Amino acid sequence: MTEARRLKGHKATATCCIASRDRPGLVATSAEDGCVCWFDMRCKDVQFVMEVSNEPISSLCFNSGNENVIYVSTGKEVKCFDVHMLSENSWKPLESYNYNKEEINQVTCNSKSSFLASADDGGEIKIIDIRQQCVFKTLRNGHTSICSSVQFIPWRPWEVITGGLDTKLITWDFSKGRPSKIVDLGLPDMSSASKAGQCFNPAFVHSIKVPDVDMLDKLGKICVVARGDGVIDVIDMESELASIRPKSSTKSRTGIHSASKCSLPAEGGVADEYGRKWFHLDYSIGGHTAAASCVAFSLFGERGKFLVSGGNDKLVKVWDCSRCLDPGQTGNNELLHLNINLSKKVNWLCTTPAESDNLVVCDTTKVVKVYTVS
């Protein structure tokens, strides 16, 4: 592993980074300084800096159909910018959405560029109609604590999946505004943390990721979850969503059935009694020993070949997805492709193909690091 390249431009802790799919090597980063910095991997210095807010920026995402448009969440607000319409020192947003009542943790756009989702500290998710510029639905009464992450499900156009610090993973039908599936990762037998040596933090959901449309043929319809106990869960979404509700399922305070006990295998690809397939990437096969904070699929080379995770153990781990998903070639000691030691905890990461295969990491400093993955 060569020494990291350092991207300088922020004046406070870097919080998020996203990479352009249309323009390899273009990366946008955000920080607690309220700025968005734009970097081109072909150039040494920051290209330009947008002074977006007086508050920290928590999340960024591109408009999936037009990457000149970027959405920025700061405090309780989402701001939309067209970078081609910006003039120097004039960062006036195209649109501004002030629908969330609590601070926003993540914002994401669906593949058709028609909806935006923003998840907040109150456990609510606002689904915003981008074209009509209004709230389409408010998703509530699912999470009982902070909703930390949200992703649209590309093969189910009216569904999103969310994760929170109540240890719940919830699939929502946002056309109806209600949960369709609730799984509690905090149940004793939903966790591999019972193994001696696994960290004993709760299985808070810090980050979730689903494959992009062009990765589905290779990866299948999966969801990856970064948990507070250091475990990375790889979940077969279709078998999970299609599974029959357990007979012993109980009604929550909202009247929604939540998934009750089920036996999750610690080793790959085995279905439980309800037909669900899960895979745990935990400490026993080289995984994180502290909370996992973020996950991403690789965009370089064969897209989605690698799964990248970062954590509070100051480690970034690159996993071989093909080995995770194919039980026939699952040697546990071969799942971990690369281990990168950092000096600080990881806040966020992304990957981008440029002249080399780049892994961009926001840690708890103001300098963004870029590693070359071979």
N, C-alpha and C positions, 0 to 999 in steps of 0.2 A: 504494500500500500504506500503510494507516494504521499508526500506531505500535502495537506489540503490547500487549495486555493482560497484566498480570503476576499470576500466581496464586502467592500466598505461603502457606507452611504447613510446608515441609520445612526441615530444618536441615543437610542435606548434599545432594550431587549427585543430581538427579532421574534415575531410571533407566528408568522405564516409565510409560505412560499408556494407559488403555482408556476407550472411550466406550460408554455404554449405547445399545442399539438400541431398547429398549422405552420409555425415558424420555429423549427428546432434551434435550441440554444437561447431562446428568449425566455427570461424568468422575471416574475414580479414578486417582490417580497414586501412584507408589512412589519410594523413594529409598534412598541408602546409609545413611540414618539409621534404617532398619528400620521406617519408618512408611508407612502408606497414608493419603493425604489425599483427601477427597471434596469435589468442587466442583460447584455448580450455576451454569451460565452466566448465570442470571437474577440471581444474587446477587454481591455484591462479595467477601465473605470466604469462607474455607474453612468448609465445613459441619461437618465433624468430622474428627478425626485418630485413626487406629487405631495404637496402639503394638504392632506385631506381633512384632518380633524385635530382638535385640541385633546381628544381622548385617545387611548390606545385602540389600535385596530386588531380585531380578533380573528377575522377571516376574510379570504379573497376567493373569488371564482370568476372565470371567464363566462361570457355568453357563449354557449356551445355552438351557435350558428354564426357568430361574428365575434372573433376574438379581439377586435378593436374595442369592444365593449366589455368593461370589467365592473363587477359588483364588489363593494367594500362594506363590511359591517364594522361599525364603531359605536360603542354604547348600545342604545336601543334602536339605532337607525341603520338602514342600508342605503348606501349612495351608489348611483350608477353613473359611470363616466365613459365617454367615447374618447379614447386617447388621441384620435386624429383631429378632434375638435378642440383640444386643449391648447391654449397659448401659454407661454412661459409665465410662471407666477400667477396664473389664473386657473384655479382648479374648481370651476363651477360645475356641479353635477348636472347630467341630463335629467335625472329623476332622483327623488329622495323618498324613501318609504319609512314612515314612522308608525308602524303597526304593532311592534312588540312592546309589551309592558315592562319587560326585564331585559337585562343585558344579553346581547346575542352572542352565541358561541360559535355557530357555523352557519354559513350561507352557501347554497348550492343551486345550480340551474339544471333543468332537465334537458334531455338530449334534443328535444324539439324546440328549445328556446322559447317555450310558451309559459313555463311556470318557474318561480323562484321559491325556495324554501328557506326559512330562517328559524333556527332553534334557539331557545333562550333559557335563562336561569330559572324561570318560573315553571319550566317543564312544558311550555307550549311551543307549538310550531305553526308559524304563519305560512300559508301557501298563497303566494302573490301571483296574480294574473299579469304577466309582463305586458301583454298587448293592450289590455284594458286599464292597466296601471291601478289596480285595486286588489283588496284582499279577496281571494277566491274561497278559502276555508281557513278556519282556525282549528287546529288539532289539539284538544285538551282532554283532561281526565284519563290520560294514559300513564304519564310519568308523574311520580309523586315527589320528584326532586329535580335537580338541574338536568335539562336535556343538552347533552354535550355534542351530539353529532347527528347529522341527517344526510341521507342519500336517496335520490330517486332510483327506482328499480327499472332499468331500461327496457326489460322484456315484459314489464307489467305497467303500461303507461299511466295508470291511475293509482299507483301505489308508491309509497315512500317507506323507508325503514329508518328508525331512530334508535339511539342508545342514550342511556342516562346514568347519573350517579345514584340511581335507585337500583342498579344492577339489571335493569330491564332492557330487553331488545324487543321493539314493537314494530310490527308491520301495519301500516295504515292504508285504508282505502280513502284517499283524500277527496274523491268525488262525493263520497257520503259523509266524510268528516269523522270517521270512527275507526278504532283499531280492528284489524282482522285477525291478528295473532299477537299474543304477549308471551314472551319467554323470560323467565327470571333466572339469570345466570348466577344469582346469589344463593340458590338452593344448594344444600350440601352435596348432593349427588350430581349437580350440574357443573361441578368444578373439579379440576385436577389438583386443586390446592391442598387436598387431603393428603397428597403424597408428602412424605417427610422431605423437608428442604425447600419446598415451594414457598414463596413469601406469603404471608398471611393477611395481606391487605384485602379488603372486599373486592369482589369482581365488578367494580365500577366499569362502565363502558366509556372509555375515553375517546375512541375513534372507531368508525366503521368505514368500510370501503367495498363497493361492488364493482365488477369489471365493466369497462366501457363496451359499447356494442361490438366493436371490432375485436374484442378479446373473448367473446362468448364461445366461439367455436373451439377455442383452445382450453379455456378455463371452466366452461360450463356456467350454470346459474348459481354462483356462490356468493357468499358474503363473508368478509374477513373482519374480525372484531379484536381491537386492542383493549386489554382488560387491566384493571387496577392491581390484579394479583400477578401480573407479568405474563399471563398466558395470551397467546394469539390463537383465537378460534377460527377455523376455516369451516364454514357451514354450507352444506348443500341446501340452498334455499328452496328448491322445488320440492324436495322430499320433506322438508320442514313445513312448508306451507300446505302441502297436500296431506300431511299426516292427520290421522283421525284424532279428534280431541280425546284425551284420556278420560276414562269413565269417572275418575275421581277428581276431575277438574272442578274448581270452585269459583264462585262469582266474587269479583272484587267489589270495591265500593261503587264502581261505575256500572256494575252489572255485566262487565265483559269477562268472558272466560279466560283465565290465564292458564298457561301450560303448567301442569303439575309435575311431579317427579318423573324423571326419565334418566336412564343410564347412559351417560356419554362416554364413549371409549377414549382412552388416552392414546391409542394407537390407531393408525389411519384407516379411513374408509369403511369402517364396520357400522352397519345399521343397528339402531337400537330397536326395542320391541315395537315402536311406533313407526318404523321405517325411515327414521331420520339418520342422516349421515353427518358426522362431525369429525373434525380432526384437531387435536390440541398440539400446538407448538409450545412446549413448556421447558422448564429448566432441565428436565431429564434428557432432552435431546439438544441441549445447547442454547435454550431460550433465555429470556430475560429473567433476572433475579430481583427486579423491582418493577414498579408499575410501567406498563407499555403505554406510551402516550400517543402514538400515531402509526398508521400503516399506509402503504402505497403500492401500486403495481408498477413494474418497470415499463418505461416507454421506449427504452433503447433496445436495439437489436430486435429480437422476436418479442413483440409487445406482450407483456403479461407473463413472460417466462419466469420472472423473479418477483417475489413479494419482499418488500423492504419494511422493516419495523424499527422504531426508535423508542427509547425508554428512559426512565429516571435512573437506571443503572449506568448511564453515560455510555451506552452502547447502541450501535446501529447494526442490525442483523439482516443479511440478505439470504432469503430462503429460496430454494428451487421449487417453484410451484408444480412443475411436472411430476416431481417425485412425491409431493404432498398428495396429489390428486390421483395418482396411479398406484393402487395397492400392490400391483405386481412388481414394482421396482422401489418399494419403500424400505430402504435401509435407513434406520433412524439416524445413523451417523453420517448419512449423505445428504440429509435435508438442508442443513446449514451450509450455504455456499461460501459465505464470507462474514467475518466478524470485524467491525470497525470500532476501535476504542477512541472515545472522545474525552475531553477534560470537563465537560459540562453536561447537564441533563438536556434531553432533546425535546424541543417544543413542537416542531413540525418538520416534514421533509417531503421532497418530491424528486422526480427523476426527469432528465431531459437528454435527448440525443443531440450531440453537436459533433465536433471533430473526434470526441471521445465519449464514452458512456458516463454521463455525469450524474452524481447523486448530490442534491442540494439539501443542506441541513441548517435549520434554524435552531440554535441552542439557546441557553439562557444568557448569552452575550449579545452585543449589538452587531457583531461581525458574522455574516453568513458564510458558511464553509461549503466548498465544493470538492467532492472526492471523485476520483476516477475509479470506476468499477471494471475490473478486467474479468 
